[in-house]
Amino acid sequence: MLGLVVALVATLAAFVYLASEARITARYTLPSSIMRPASTPGAVQRGAHLAMIYGCEDCHTAPGNPAFTGNMLHVQPGLTLAAPNLRRFLKHRGPGLFDIALRRALTPGAQAIWDMPSNAYVYMSDQDMAALLAYFSSLPVIGNAPSGMHFSFRARLAVLAGTLRPANPYGLGLIGPRELGPAYDGGRYLAMMSCSGCHGADLDGKPNGAPDLRVIQAYDRPQFFALLRQGVVPRGRSAPVMAKLARRRFRALKDYEINALYDYLKARAEP
């Protein structure tokens, strides 16, 4: 009897491993890209600004290491991923594959990238992509390339259950935030690039996570500036997550960018 139980458990474990591995290592059609680094004046400075406000350093820099030299991410219990060294990736893989990884969440081997927030970047303009490429191309290639991906049995069960999924390789089915006309296009674009990674592609929030950005109704313009620059919500209370993002990313937003974002989110919140 004990031998039968052991055999059943071993069979179940093998099934979970093989079935989840098929999903984890699935291959997709790799699109082409002809993106190249911009050579226009100010492109490197523009790219550096975008890299900060889009949060590239958050995932791709290990504490105490030079920026963008890679990091091991403990995404959730039982799931560890390697965020690559962007300097080395661009140098050795080229700008086209860099673009595909960022905007389509696909590896050079045509596999899906897990936990890459491409829902935020799938609509990035070619102009901004070219500026990012110009900036990363200007950085010296240093540091090693972290590697490795570990899925525990629990994580593999979540893969099979569909509760743990990779970034959408093509952005198919993503519904962007509501369009409100040309006057708000700049703010909408910033919201997609800087906010949708946490608040969802449609900015409607995520279950048990970041709220629907209609919470903007509780903020006047100075309070919104305080939120993005200092991580302070109305009544002066510090919001831990926003305080961290303010220090690392949003403090770099220019006044006109915050104003455009505020105007769009306010208009979106109206019935």
C-alpha positions as CSV (number, residue, x, y, z in Angstrom):
1,M,0.0,0.0,0.0
2,L,2.8,2.4,1.0
3,G,4.6,1.6,-2.3
4,L,1.4,2.5,-4.3
5,V,1.1,5.8,-2.5
6,V,4.7,6.6,-3.1
7,A,4.3,5.7,-6.8
8,L,1.2,7.9,-7.1
9,V,2.9,10.9,-5.5
10,A,5.9,10.4,-7.7
11,T,3.7,10.3,-10.8
12,L,1.8,13.4,-9.7
13,A,5.0,15.3,-9.1
14,A,6.4,14.2,-12.5
15,F,3.1,15.3,-14.2
16,V,3.2,18.7,-12.5
17,Y,6.9,19.2,-13.4
18,L,6.5,18.2,-17.1
19,A,3.2,20.0,-17.7
20,S,4.4,23.2,-16.0
21,E,7.7,23.0,-17.8
22,A,5.9,22.9,-21.1
23,R,4.2,26.2,-20.3
24,I,7.3,27.8,-18.8
25,T,9.4,27.0,-21.9
26,A,6.8,27.5,-24.6
27,R,8.0,29.3,-27.7
28,Y,6.3,32.0,-29.6
29,T,6.7,33.6,-33.0
30,L,9.6,36.1,-32.6
31,P,8.7,39.4,-34.3
32,S,11.3,41.4,-36.0
33,S,12.5,44.9,-35.0
34,I,14.6,47.4,-36.9
35,M,15.0,49.8,-33.9
36,R,18.4,51.5,-33.5
37,P,19.7,54.0,-31.0
38,A,18.8,57.6,-31.7
39,S,21.6,59.8,-32.7
40,T,19.7,63.1,-32.4
41,P,21.0,65.8,-30.0
42,G,19.7,65.2,-26.5
43,A,18.7,61.6,-27.1
44,V,21.0,60.2,-24.4
45,Q,19.7,62.6,-21.9
46,R,16.1,61.8,-22.9
47,G,16.8,58.1,-22.6
48,A,18.3,58.6,-19.1
49,H,15.2,60.4,-18.0
50,L,13.0,57.7,-19.4
51,A,15.0,54.9,-17.8
52,M,14.5,56.6,-14.4
53,I,10.8,57.4,-14.6
54,Y,9.9,54.0,-16.2
55,G,11.7,52.2,-13.3
56,C,14.3,50.2,-15.2
57,E,16.7,50.4,-12.3
58,D,14.1,49.0,-9.8
59,C,14.4,45.4,-11.2
60,H,17.7,45.5,-13.1
61,T,20.0,46.7,-10.3
62,A,21.1,44.7,-7.3
63,P,21.6,46.7,-4.0
64,G,25.1,48.2,-3.9
65,N,25.9,47.4,-7.6
66,P,26.2,49.8,-10.6
67,A,23.0,50.6,-12.3
68,F,21.5,48.2,-14.8
69,T,24.0,45.4,-14.2
70,G,21.4,42.8,-13.3
71,N,19.6,41.4,-10.3
72,M,18.1,38.2,-8.9
73,L,14.4,38.8,-8.2
74,H,12.5,36.8,-5.6
75,V,9.1,37.5,-7.2
76,Q,7.1,35.4,-4.8
77,P,7.8,32.4,-2.6
78,G,9.2,29.7,-4.8
79,L,9.8,31.8,-7.8
80,T,13.2,33.4,-8.5
81,L,14.1,35.1,-11.8
82,A,17.2,36.8,-13.2
83,A,16.7,40.4,-14.4
84,P,19.4,40.7,-17.0
85,N,22.4,43.0,-17.1
86,L,20.9,45.5,-19.6
87,R,24.4,46.8,-20.5
88,R,25.6,43.4,-21.6
89,F,22.2,42.4,-23.1
90,L,22.2,45.4,-25.5
91,K,25.9,44.9,-26.4
92,H,25.7,41.2,-27.1
93,R,22.1,40.8,-28.3
94,G,21.7,44.1,-30.2
95,P,19.0,46.8,-30.2
96,G,16.3,44.8,-32.0
97,L,16.2,42.0,-29.4
98,F,16.4,44.6,-26.7
99,D,13.3,46.2,-28.1
100,I,11.5,42.9,-28.4
101,A,12.3,42.0,-24.8
102,L,11.0,45.3,-23.5
103,R,7.9,45.8,-25.6
104,R,6.9,42.2,-26.4
105,A,8.3,40.3,-23.3
106,L,10.1,37.7,-25.4
107,T,13.6,36.4,-24.9
108,P,16.0,36.0,-27.8
109,G,15.1,32.3,-27.7
110,A,11.4,33.2,-28.4
111,Q,10.3,32.3,-24.9
112,A,8.0,34.5,-22.7
113,I,9.7,36.6,-20.1
114,W,8.1,36.1,-16.7
115,D,7.3,39.1,-14.6
116,M,8.4,41.7,-17.2
117,P,5.8,44.5,-17.1
118,S,5.4,44.8,-20.8
119,N,1.8,45.7,-20.4
120,A,3.2,49.1,-19.5
121,Y,5.7,49.3,-22.4
122,V,3.9,47.7,-25.3
123,Y,2.6,51.1,-26.4
124,M,6.0,52.9,-26.0
125,S,6.7,55.1,-29.0
126,D,9.6,54.3,-31.3
127,Q,11.1,57.7,-30.5
128,D,11.3,56.8,-26.8
129,M,12.6,53.4,-27.5
130,A,15.3,54.9,-29.7
131,A,16.2,57.3,-26.9
132,L,16.4,54.5,-24.3
133,L,18.7,52.5,-26.7
134,A,20.9,55.6,-27.1
135,Y,21.2,55.9,-23.3
136,F,22.0,52.3,-22.6
137,S,24.4,52.2,-25.5
138,S,26.3,55.1,-23.9
139,L,27.0,53.2,-20.7
140,P,30.2,51.1,-20.3
141,V,29.7,47.4,-20.4
142,I,30.5,46.2,-16.8
143,G,29.3,43.5,-14.4
144,N,28.3,39.9,-14.9
145,A,25.1,38.5,-16.4
146,P,23.0,37.0,-13.7
147,S,21.2,33.8,-14.8
148,G,18.8,31.3,-13.5
149,M,15.1,30.7,-13.1
150,H,13.7,28.6,-10.3
151,F,10.1,27.5,-10.0
152,S,9.2,25.6,-6.8
153,F,6.6,22.9,-6.8
154,R,4.1,25.4,-5.4
155,A,4.9,27.9,-8.2
156,R,4.5,25.2,-10.8
157,L,1.1,24.3,-9.4
158,A,0.2,28.0,-9.8
159,V,1.4,27.9,-13.4
160,L,-0.9,25.0,-14.1
161,A,-3.8,26.7,-12.3
162,G,-3.3,29.8,-14.4
163,T,-2.8,32.1,-11.4
164,L,0.9,32.5,-12.3
165,R,1.5,33.6,-15.9
166,P,4.3,35.2,-17.9
167,A,4.1,38.7,-19.3
168,N,1.9,38.7,-22.3
169,P,4.3,38.4,-25.2
170,Y,2.4,40.5,-27.6
171,G,0.2,42.7,-25.4
172,L,-2.8,41.0,-27.0
173,G,-6.1,41.7,-25.2
174,L,-4.7,44.6,-23.2
175,I,-7.2,47.4,-22.9
176,G,-5.4,50.7,-22.4
177,P,-6.8,53.6,-20.4
178,R,-9.6,55.6,-21.8
179,E,-8.8,58.0,-24.6
180,L,-9.9,61.5,-23.9
181,G,-8.7,63.4,-27.0
182,P,-5.5,65.1,-28.1
183,A,-5.4,67.5,-25.2
184,Y,-4.9,64.6,-22.8
185,D,-2.7,62.4,-25.0
186,G,0.6,63.3,-23.2
187,G,-0.8,62.5,-19.8
188,R,-2.4,59.3,-21.0
189,Y,0.9,58.2,-22.5
190,L,2.7,58.9,-19.2
191,A,0.1,57.0,-17.3
192,M,0.5,53.9,-19.5
193,M,4.3,54.0,-19.2
194,S,4.7,54.9,-15.6
195,C,1.5,53.7,-13.8
196,S,0.1,50.7,-15.6
197,G,2.8,48.3,-14.3
198,C,1.2,48.6,-10.8
199,H,-2.3,49.8,-11.5
200,G,-3.1,47.7,-14.5
201,A,-3.2,48.4,-18.3
202,D,-6.5,50.1,-18.0
203,L,-5.5,51.9,-14.7
204,D,-8.5,50.3,-13.0
205,G,-6.3,48.8,-10.3
206,K,-5.5,45.2,-9.4
207,P,-7.2,42.8,-7.0
208,N,-5.6,43.1,-3.5
209,G,-3.1,45.5,-5.1
210,A,-2.7,49.0,-6.3
211,P,-6.0,51.0,-6.5
212,D,-8.0,52.3,-9.4
213,L,-6.5,55.6,-10.3
214,R,-9.8,57.3,-10.0
215,V,-8.6,57.9,-6.4
216,I,-7.2,61.1,-8.0
217,Q,-10.5,62.6,-7.1
218,A,-9.2,63.0,-3.5
219,Y,-6.2,65.1,-4.7
220,D,-5.8,68.7,-5.7
221,R,-2.9,69.6,-7.9
222,P,-0.4,70.5,-5.0
223,Q,-1.3,67.2,-3.2
224,F,-0.6,65.3,-6.4
225,F,2.8,66.9,-6.7
226,A,3.5,65.9,-3.1
227,L,2.4,62.3,-3.8
228,L,4.8,62.0,-6.7
229,R,7.7,64.0,-5.3
230,Q,7.5,62.8,-1.7
231,G,5.2,59.9,-1.5
232,V,2.8,61.8,0.8
233,V,-1.0,61.4,0.6
234,P,-3.6,64.0,1.7
235,R,-3.4,64.8,5.4
236,G,0.4,64.4,5.3
237,R,0.6,60.6,5.8
238,S,3.5,58.9,4.0
239,A,2.5,56.0,1.7
240,P,5.4,53.5,1.9
241,V,5.1,52.2,-1.7
242,M,4.7,55.6,-3.2
243,A,7.4,57.1,-1.0
244,K,9.8,54.5,-2.4
245,L,8.7,55.2,-5.9
246,A,9.0,58.9,-5.4
247,R,12.6,58.6,-4.2
248,R,13.7,56.2,-7.0
249,R,11.6,57.3,-10.0
250,F,9.0,60.0,-9.8
251,R,11.2,62.7,-8.3
252,A,12.7,62.9,-11.8
253,L,9.4,63.8,-13.4
254,K,9.3,67.3,-14.7
255,D,6.6,69.8,-13.7
256,Y,5.0,69.7,-17.1
257,E,4.9,65.9,-17.0
258,I,3.2,65.8,-13.6
259,N,0.7,68.5,-14.7
260,A,-0.1,66.5,-17.8
261,L,-0.6,63.3,-15.8
262,Y,-2.8,65.0,-13.3
263,D,-5.0,66.6,-16.0
264,Y,-5.5,63.3,-17.7
265,L,-6.2,61.3,-14.5
266,K,-8.6,64.0,-13.3
267,A,-10.5,64.0,-16.6
268,R,-10.5,60.2,-16.6
269,A,-12.1,60.1,-13.2
270,E,-15.0,62.2,-14.2
271,P,-18.3,60.2,-15.0
